[in-house]
Amino acid sequence: MKRFGLLGKGITYSLSPRIHTHVYEDLDLDCDYKIVDGILEEQLTSLKQLDGFNVTIPYKQEIIPYLTAQDDASRKIGAVNTVVQREGKWFGYNTDYHGFKETVSALPIKTLKSAIILGTGGAAKAVYHVLKELGVQDIWVVSRQPHTIFEDEHCITYETLENTGIQSDMLINCTPVGRDGDSPVSEQVIKRQGSVVDLIYAPPMTTILKWAESFQIPQANGLMMLVVQALYADKLWFPEIPVDIRKLYQDIRMVLE
């Protein structure tokens, strides 16, 4: 049996075990997938027993010093969400990139020339690089810390976002704020955006997504990104086995919803 898992902190809510278990059953693979929840340094022994693992909040950048090498995407983005173990060494990848790209392509939007990113963590880095690749010209990155530099952008504060009337073709929430029913921004901020993506998937309709829906603004939660990045991780763990991304995504979405 091969063993895989998800490294993070405060992640017992995660749907990842259900997603990967479905894939293993569909492909008739003898595999196990578990949650590895806690402080990174205290989980190293458990992680070394795995054939590979996913990485989520807050360790997408913190895991990098433990890696032997990274692929070009994760090195460029500066965040890792998938680790492959080969002969006792860890190799890092970023499949969040593929997940967010699929999410954007599924939204019914006509133009994407400007965007607002809430947050500066590992997921925000993947989102930023997808947007740049898609040719988005104006990107505002919002941080709670004044004078923060994110990639090549000078971050703005949430106060600035609220008070300056900034509009964009897409606002993306890359923070965990909203999981408990609160909101990272006001209703008025949402009202002036062309589309809204919240990378939170539990609950499936966060407050900002409900506001977007009430204003008939195209919106999406993080379920597609979650499932697609997981399927790309499985492709890395089982390179010799064909993984039908679109078919499995549709199957898994029906199971989870």
JOLIN-V164450 format. One record per residue. N is the residue number from 1. RES is the residue in three letters. SS is DSSP state (H for helix, E for strand, C for the rest). Layout:
BEGIN
N|RES|SS, N|RES|SS
END
This chain:
BEGIN
1|MET|C, 2|LYS|E, 3|ARG|E, 4|PHE|E, 5|GLY|E, 6|LEU|E, 7|LEU|E, 8|GLY|E, 9|LYS|C, 10|GLY|C, 11|ILE|C, 12|THR|C, 13|TYR|C, 14|SER|C, 15|LEU|C, 16|SER|H, 17|PRO|H, 18|ARG|H, 19|ILE|H, 20|HIS|H, 21|THR|H, 22|HIS|H, 23|VAL|H, 24|TYR|H, 25|GLU|H, 26|ASP|H, 27|LEU|C, 28|ASP|C, 29|LEU|C, 30|ASP|C, 31|CYS|E, 32|ASP|E, 33|TYR|E, 34|LYS|E, 35|ILE|E, 36|VAL|E, 37|ASP|E, 38|GLY|C, 39|ILE|C, 40|LEU|H, 41|GLU|H, 42|GLU|H, 43|GLN|C, 44|LEU|H, 45|THR|H, 46|SER|H, 47|LEU|H, 48|LYS|H, 49|GLN|C, 50|LEU|C, 51|ASP|C, 52|GLY|E, 53|PHE|E, 54|ASN|E, 55|VAL|E, 56|THR|C, 57|ILE|C, 58|PRO|C, 59|TYR|C, 60|LYS|C, 61|GLN|C, 62|GLU|C, 63|ILE|C, 64|ILE|H, 65|PRO|H, 66|TYR|H, 67|LEU|C, 68|THR|C, 69|ALA|E, 70|GLN|E, 71|ASP|C, 72|ASP|H, 73|ALA|H, 74|SER|H, 75|ARG|H, 76|LYS|H, 77|ILE|H, 78|GLY|C, 79|ALA|C, 80|VAL|C, 81|ASN|C, 82|THR|E, 83|VAL|E, 84|VAL|E, 85|GLN|E, 86|ARG|E, 87|GLU|C, 88|GLY|C, 89|LYS|E, 90|TRP|E, 91|PHE|E, 92|GLY|E, 93|TYR|E, 94|ASN|C, 95|THR|C, 96|ASP|H, 97|TYR|H, 98|HIS|H, 99|GLY|H, 100|PHE|H, 101|LYS|H, 102|GLU|H, 103|THR|H, 104|VAL|H, 105|SER|H, 106|ALA|H, 107|LEU|C, 108|PRO|C, 109|ILE|C, 110|LYS|C, 111|THR|C, 112|LEU|C, 113|LYS|C, 114|SER|E, 115|ALA|E, 116|ILE|E, 117|ILE|E, 118|LEU|E, 119|GLY|C, 120|THR|C, 121|GLY|C, 122|GLY|H, 123|ALA|H, 124|ALA|H, 125|LYS|H, 126|ALA|H, 127|VAL|H, 128|TYR|H, 129|HIS|H, 130|VAL|H, 131|LEU|H, 132|LYS|H, 133|GLU|H, 134|LEU|C, 135|GLY|C, 136|VAL|C, 137|GLN|C, 138|ASP|E, 139|ILE|E, 140|TRP|E, 141|VAL|E, 142|VAL|E, 143|SER|C, 144|ARG|C, 145|GLN|C, 146|PRO|C, 147|HIS|C, 148|THR|C, 149|ILE|E, 150|PHE|E, 151|GLU|C, 152|ASP|C, 153|GLU|E, 154|HIS|E, 155|CYS|C, 156|ILE|E, 157|THR|C, 158|TYR|H, 159|GLU|H, 160|THR|H, 161|LEU|H, 162|GLU|H, 163|ASN|H, 164|THR|C, 165|GLY|C, 166|ILE|C, 167|GLN|C, 168|SER|C, 169|ASP|C, 170|MET|E, 171|LEU|E, 172|ILE|E, 173|ASN|E, 174|CYS|C, 175|THR|C, 176|PRO|C, 177|VAL|C, 178|GLY|C, 179|ARG|C, 180|ASP|C, 181|GLY|C, 182|ASP|C, 183|SER|C, 184|PRO|C, 185|VAL|C, 186|SER|C, 187|GLU|H, 188|GLN|H, 189|VAL|H, 190|ILE|H, 191|LYS|H, 192|ARG|C, 193|GLN|C, 194|GLY|C, 195|SER|E, 196|VAL|E, 197|VAL|E, 198|ASP|E, 199|LEU|C, 200|ILE|C, 201|TYR|C, 202|ALA|C, 203|PRO|C, 204|PRO|C, 205|MET|C, 206|THR|C, 207|THR|H, 208|ILE|H, 209|LEU|H, 210|LYS|H, 211|TRP|H, 212|ALA|H, 213|GLU|H, 214|SER|H, 215|PHE|C, 216|GLN|C, 217|ILE|C, 218|PRO|E, 219|GLN|E, 220|ALA|E, 221|ASN|C, 222|GLY|C, 223|LEU|H, 224|MET|H, 225|MET|H, 226|LEU|H, 227|VAL|H, 228|VAL|H, 229|GLN|H, 230|ALA|H, 231|LEU|H, 232|TYR|H, 233|ALA|H, 234|ASP|H, 235|LYS|H, 236|LEU|H, 237|TRP|H, 238|PHE|C, 239|PRO|C, 240|GLU|C, 241|ILE|C, 242|PRO|C, 243|VAL|C, 244|ASP|C, 245|ILE|H, 246|ARG|H, 247|LYS|H, 248|LEU|H, 249|TYR|H, 250|GLN|H, 251|ASP|H, 252|ILE|H, 253|ARG|H, 254|MET|H, 255|VAL|H, 256|LEU|H, 257|GLU|C
END
